[in-house]
Amino acid sequence: MSLDLKLILDLHAKWLRGDSDGKRANLREADLRGASLREADPSGANLDFSAWPLCCGSFGVKADMRLVAQLAKHLAMLDVSQCCGGIKEAMEHFRRTGLAHLFDEFRDDLPKTPVKEGKDVA
């Protein structure tokens, strides 16, 4: 983890605890690929347009509702047309869940998550 990212996350942790010298993390457009965020708590941080690490460095990250919704939106928007039938079926099921559409509540300027015809999943 770079010194700047460590400092940002340390200040953010203080902000989460309500410490007066804490500061909410602004990681908008941050390139976090390869960063180790293990056990970090970016709850409430601005992560819009950041590059999320898909390495093991993101394992154990504490996630708030917005981050989960944002990652679910990206998953739901993948084109899985070249995948096997089981993946396609699982994705169709996922796209019918509320989780796949949760980020639509945070942002109204993005394309809506596609849903194939079929009964919505509760």
N, C-alpha and C positions, 0 to 999 in steps of 0.2 A: 504494500500500500504506500503510495507516495506520501510525503510529509504533508502536503497541502490537503489531501483527502483525509488523512488521519486527523489533522487539526480541525477540518470542517466537521467531521463526525464527532470528535470530542466536544466541540462547541455545541453541536446539535444535541448531544446527549445531555449536556447541561441545560439546554433550552427545554428539553422534554421534562427534566426534573424541576423546572421552574427557577433555576439559578439565574440571578441577575446578570451574570457575565456570559450566559449562554446565548446562542444565536441559531435561529432556524436555518437549516442547510438549504442552500440554493444550488442544486446540481443540474439545473436545466441545461440541456445540450452537453452535459459532461460525458466524456468517453470513459466509461467504466469497464470496458473490455479488459480482461486480465486482472482487474482489481480484486483484492480479497476483501469481501464484505462480510465474512463469516462472523456471526453473532452481532453484527451491527444492527442498529435500530433506526432506520430512516423514516419512521412514522412521521407524517406531517411534512416531510422534506419535499421540495419541488424537484421532481425527477422527470418532468416533461421533456421529451425529445432527447433523453439521455440514451446512451448505448449500454444496455444492461448486460452484465457479464453472464455468459452461458457456460462458463467453466465452473468447476466445483467451488470457486470463490464466492458464489452466491448462496451456497448451502447454509441454512441456519439463520438467514437474514430475517429479522422480525418485520412483518409486513402489515401495513394498515389497509383499510378497505380500498382506498384509492389505488395503491400499488397492485393489489390483487386484481382489482377491476381492470387496470391498465394492461397487465400481463395477460389476463384472460381475453381481453379484446384482441390483442395481437395474435394469440393462439387461434381464436375464432376466425380471424381474417386470413389465415394461411390458405393457400390453394393446395389442396391435398388430392387433386385429380390424378396424379401419377402414383399415388400410394395404393396399397392393397385394399381390398374391400372392407376388411375389419377396421382399418384406420378411417376410411371414409364413413362407415357407419358410426363409429365412435364420435367423429367430428360432427356429423349431422345431429347426433344426440346432444353433444355438448352445446351446439349452436342453439338448441331449443331450450336450454336451461337459462335461468335468470342470471347466473354468473357471467355468461357470455355477453350479456347485454347491460351489465351493471355500469360499465364505463360510459355508456350513452347518457347516463344521468349526470355525469361530471362535465361532459363536453358535448355541445350540440353542433359543433362545426365539423364533425367527422362523419364519414359514411356510416350508416347504421349497419350493425352486424347482420349478415345474411341469414335467413332461416328458410329451409326448404319446407314445402308443404307437409303438414303433419301436425299431430297433436303436440302442443307445448308440454314440456316436462315440468312438473311442479317442483 
